[in-house]
Structure formats: C-alpha cells, structure tokens
C-alpha cells in the first residue's frame, strides 16, 4: 500500500471517529441536561403541591376562625337579651352602646368592616359603624333571614365599585316559654382586602413569579375571585370562557385538580397546582412561570455546554496530534526504506562490479530487479532491457 493511500484511509478514519464521538458527546450532554430539567420540574411540582396544600390549610384555618366568631355570638346567652331589647326598641342608645362594647374585640382584631342587625322582617336596625348605615353596598340578600343556622355567603361583588365582601349571617333567637322566637340576624361583614386576599396569595415559595388566586365557575365562565399581584385594579372578578382549556383557571372551573401546565391570564406558560377548597365554591390556582423555573437550569446548561465543547476541542486536537504522529512516522519509515534501498543498491552494484560471474536478483514474482555488467555482456541486452525480463524469459529464451 503506498503512502498516499495510507494517508487517505487514516484521515478518513480519524474524521469518522471524531464525528461519531462528537455526536455522542452532544447527545450525552443533551440527555444530562434534559434529565436535570426533568428533575427540576419534578422538584418544583413537589414544592408547588406542598405550598398549595399549606395555602389551602391556612385559608381553611382563617375561615374556621371567622366561623368561631360567629359561633361565639350565636351561642352566647348574655348578649342575646340586648339583641331582644334592641329589636323591641331600636332607638335605645344605651342598648346599642352595650352591643357595640361587646362586639368591639371581635371587630377590632379581625377583618370585619362592619356588623349589622336586621329584624325578622329584614329591616336594618343597627350598624356597628353608624356612618355607613345608608350605603348601598350594605344591602343584603333577605333569603338568608330564614336560615336557622349560621350561614356564610360567597364572595359578593359590588357592581358599582367592583369591590368584594363576604357576610356571616348569624340567627338571633331566644327561647321564651319553651318556644324559639326569631329576632332577626346579626351580619358580620368581612373585608377580604385586609388579610384574606393576602393570605390567598401568600404562596410559600422562593420564586418571584409565584402567585395564587381563587376561581369559581359562573355559567360558561371561570371567574377569578381574588386579587392578582400583576393587575390589582382590574383583575378582580375577571372572566375567562370555559372553552379556553389551556388556562389553569378554566380547568379549575371545570372541577379539575392537581398539576397543570398551560398559559395564564398573561398568556405566559406556567406550572400550576389546582385545588378545591372544601365547603366553598372556590378552587385555588397556585402557579409559577416556567421561564423562571427553567432559568435555574441555565447555569447547568452552560456548564454542560462548555464541558462538551472542551471535550470536542480536546478530541479534535488529539485527532490532529494522532494524525500528525502517524504521518511523521510514515514519512520517517518511507525515508528509512529509501535509504536502505539506496544503500542496498550501492552494495549490489559494488558486488556486481567486483565479480565476473553472472549475477541476477529477483523479486517474489521472479522479476529481475538487479543484474551486473557480466549479465548484460553475456546476454547481449542493455541494463534496462534485462530489468524488464523475468526468470522464465531467461530460462526459455537463453
């Protein structure tokens, strides 16, 4: 095999080996990155689920505290005579002051905007904050007057100012002559902006894009029932049609729970956890932007990229070195072979010139590769003519 052929084959093999190895390094790098990405996603799923579970528990605890306030009033036998007197005599200022004094600790340390007393006919006869007595947003749904137990309304939206509130209706009744007499109801009005909406959005996660909000279904729409941090003025009670299935709010309104990937109200891809809040019409959607999640893999991606890039460069340099090494080795061997051949030819020429005998040297194919002057003179051929002959030519022709 001549040197050029050897060179082409060697370079081709090195090129193929370099290409295959580089491809494998890139594939392995991608697999490692994708594995890290999947592990991170699963980690965030777990964090998001745990945070959402805690958020739901905190909301239930908050609701239970409000329920306890209502239950305390409902079961208190000391204050009920004052309610009875107030129903009979709504203008008794001393009685109103006594009720206000009794309600003060509850109103002061919780999220109530006001407290109202309605008689059995639905007439408003008392307001804890008297200056707000005639405001339109204090109108009540009188269907709750007939309920015999404590009742909490859903979040109610005032159409005039797009503000929300939530009411606890506490039946006021006393037993007289073994008969239960309905006096009316005490309404505790909750201001959700004080702490409830903050609680809803207090997702315990270390992500800037973290957010959670309440959703309920109204007809063919999913309605957000709490504030969102990106648009506090316009977001409350905004609606999304239930046909937009890539929205977590829509999936919540359709009753689906668990991990969901889709686009939020901003059109940004998010990972979300959807959970039903027991004994309410609400679902809570807790979400984090995918871009922020995967930003944590960028450093790992850069490290993997540079490692793969370094290995490919190292492989390339190694191939060049190997190629250069074998090329130099091949050239040295060729040069050495030429020198040996030249030295051997001088030796044969010297040998042939100092002997009178006919001298031939044949290769493996019995072709003449050397002859001395005695052979030329004996056969009458020039040197070049003899070099074109073989042993059989000499044997049969001479």
MARTI-395070 format. One record per residue (C-alpha): x, y negated, z negated; residue in three letters. Coordinates in steps of 0.25 Angstrom, whole numbers, plus 2048, in hexadecimal, padded with zeros to 3 digits. Layout:
BEGIN
XYZAla...
END
This chain:
BEGIN
800800800Unk8067F3804Unk8077E77FBUnk7FC7DE801Unk7F27EA800Unk7F67EC7F1Unk7F57DD7EEUnk7E77DC7F4Unk7E27E87EDUnk7E87E37DFUnk7E27D57E1Unk7D47DB7E5Unk7D47E47D8Unk7D87D97CFUnk7CD7D07D5Unk7C37DA7D3Unk7C77DD7C5Unk7C77CE7C2Unk7B97CC7C8Unk7B37D87C1Unk7BA7D57B3Unk7B67C67B4Unk7A77CA7B8Unk7A77D47ACUnk7AD7C97A2Unk7A27BF7A7Unk7977CA7A5Unk79C7CD797Unk79D7BE794Unk78E7BD798Unk78A7C9790Unk7917C4784Unk78A7B6786Unk77D7BC788Unk77E7C577CUnk7827B9773Unk7767B1779Unk76C7BD776Unk7717BE768Unk7707AF766Unk7627AF76CUnk75E7BB762Unk7647B3757Unk75C7A775AUnk7507B075BUnk7527B574DUnk7557A7748Unk7497A174EUnk7407AC749Unk7457AB73BUnk74479C73BUnk73679C741Unk7317A7737Unk73779D72CUnk72F792732Unk722799732Unk72479D724Unk72778E720Unk71A78A727Unk712795720Unk718790713Unk714782716Unk706786719Unk70578E70DUnk709782705Unk6FE77A70BUnk6F5786708Unk6F97866FAUnk6F67776F8Unk6E87796FEUnk6E67866F5Unk6EA77E6E9Unk6E07736ECUnk6D577E6EFUnk6D77866E2Unk6D977A6D9Unk6CD7796CFUnk6D276C6C9Unk6D17636D5Unk6C47696DAUnk6BB7616D1Unk6C27546D6Unk6BE7586E4Unk6B075B6E0Unk6AF74D6D9Unk6B57476E6Unk6AA74D6EFUnk69F7486E6Unk6A573B6E4Unk6AF7376F0Unk6B17296EAUnk6B772E6DDUnk6C47276DEUnk6C972D6D1Unk6C673B6D6Unk6CD7386E3Unk6D97346DBUnk6D97416D3Unk6D97496E0Unk6E47416E6Unk6EC7436DAUnk6EA7526DAUnk6ED7526E9Unk6FA74A6E9Unk7047546E6Unk6FF75D6F2Unk6FE7516FBUnk70C74B6F7Unk7157576F9Unk70F75E705Unk70B75A713Unk6FD755711Unk6F9748718Unk6EC747710Unk6E174E709Unk6D374C70BUnk6C6751704Unk6B975370DUnk6AC757706Unk6A476370BUnk69D75A716Unk6AB75671CUnk6AB748717Unk6B9743713Unk6B873E705Unk6C773E700Unk6D573B706Unk6E273C6FFUnk6E7731707Unk6DB727707Unk6E171E712Unk6E072971CUnk6D172D719Unk6CB728726Unk6D672C730Unk6D173473CUnk6DC73F73BUnk6D574372DUnk6C9748734Unk6C6757730Unk6C0763737Unk6B476572EUnk6B3774731Unk6BD776726Unk6B477171CUnk6AC77E71CUnk6B8787719Unk6B978D70BUnk6C878F70AUnk6D478770DUnk6D678471CUnk6E277F723Unk6E0779731Unk6E977A73CUnk6F276E740Unk6E8764745Unk6EC75974FUnk6E674B74FUnk6E374775DUnk6E573975AUnk6F3739755Unk6F8747759Unk6FB74974AUnk6F9757743Unk6F475A736Unk6EF76772EUnk6E4768724Unk6E1771718Unk6D2771715Unk6D0775706Unk6C2778702Unk6BD7716F6Unk6B37796EEUnk6AF77B6DFUnk6A77856D8Unk69A7806D1Unk6907896CBUnk6977956D2Unk69578E6DFUnk6A078A6E8Unk69E77B6EDUnk6A57766F9Unk6AA7686F6Unk6B2766703Unk6C0767707Unk6CE761704Unk6D675F710Unk6E575F70FUnk6EB75971CUnk6F975D71FUnk702754727Unk70B75F72FUnk715754733Unk71A753725Unk720760724Unk71876B72BUnk71D768739Unk72B766734Unk72A77472DUnk72577A73BUnk731774742Unk73C778737Unk74178473EUnk74E788736Unk75778A742Unk764783745Unk76077F753Unk75E770758Unk752775761Unk74B77D757Unk73C77A756Unk72F780751Unk72177B753Unk713780751Unk70A78575CUnk6FB78975DUnk6F278C768Unk6E778376DUnk6DF789778Unk6E978B784Unk6F478277EUnk6FF785774Unk6FF77876BUnk70B774762Unk706771755Unk71376B74EUnk71D760752Unk72976375AUnk73675C758Unk739758766Unk72C750768Unk72574D75BUnk71B743760Unk71574A76CUnk717759769Unk70D75B75FUnk701764764Unk707764772Unk70176F77AUnk70677A784Unk6FD78278CUnk6FE791789Unk701795797Unk710790795Unk71579D790Unk72379978FUnk72178F784Unk722795776Unk71678C771Unk70D79377BUnk7127A1777Unk70F79D768Unk70179876CUnk6FF7A6773Unk7027AD766Unk7107B2769Unk71A7B375FUnk7297B675EUnk7357B1766Unk7327AA773Unk73B7A377EUnk735798786Unk734789789Unk72F78077EUnk727773780Unk73476C785Unk736776790Unk74377B789Unk74678A787Unk74478E779Unk74579B770Unk73979B767Unk7327A275CUnk7237A275BUnk71C7A674EUnk70E7A6749Unk70B79E73CUnk7027A7734Unk6F47A2731Unk6F579673BUnk6F3793749Unk70179074BUnk70D796751Unk71B79074FUnk72579075AUnk73378F756Unk73D78C761Unk74C789765Unk751784772Unk75878F77AUnk76378677FUnk767783770Unk76779176DUnk770795779Unk779789776Unk77F79276BUnk78479B775Unk78B79177EUnk797792775Unk7977A1776Unk7957A0785Unk7A1796787Unk7AA7A077FUnk7A57AC787Unk7A77A4794Unk7B679F790Unk7B97AE78BUnk7B47B3799Unk7BB7A87A1Unk7C87AA799Unk7C77BA79BUnk7C57B87AAUnk7D07AE7ABUnk7D97B77A4Unk7D57C37ADUnk7D87BA7B9Unk7E67B67B4Unk7E87C57B1Unk7E47C97BFUnk7ED7BF7C5Unk7F97C47BCUnk7F67D27BFUnk7F57CF7CEUnk8027C77CDUnk8097D27C5Unk8057DD7CFUnk8087D47DBUnk8167D17D6Unk8187DF7D2Unk8147E47E0Unk81D7D97E7Unk8297DE7DEUnk8267EC7E2Unk8267E97F0Unk8327E17EFUnk8397EC7E8Unk8357F67F2Unk83A7ED7FEUnk8477EC7F6Unk8487FB7F4Unk8447FE803Unk84F7F4808Unk8597FA7FEUnk856808803Unk856804812Unk8647FE80FUnk86880B809Unk863813814Unk86980A81FUnk87780B817Unk87581A816Unk87181C825Unk87D813829Unk88781C822Unk88382A827Unk88482F835Unk878839832Unk86B836838Unk86283082DUnk85382F82CUnk84A82A821Unk83B82E822Unk82F82981AUnk824832815Unk81D832823Unk82B837829Unk82C829830Unk83A824832Unk83D819828Unk84C81982AUnk85781E833Unk86681C834Unk86E818841Unk873826843Unk86482A845Unk86281F84FUnk86E823857Unk86A832856Unk85C83085BUnk85F824864Unk85481B85EUnk85580E858Unk85280C849Unk84480684CUnk840812855Unk84581C84BUnk83D815840Unk830817848Unk832826848Unk82F83183FUnk83583F83BUnk82D846845Unk83183D850Unk84084084DUnk83D84F84BUnk835852858Unk83C848861Unk84A84A85EUnk
END
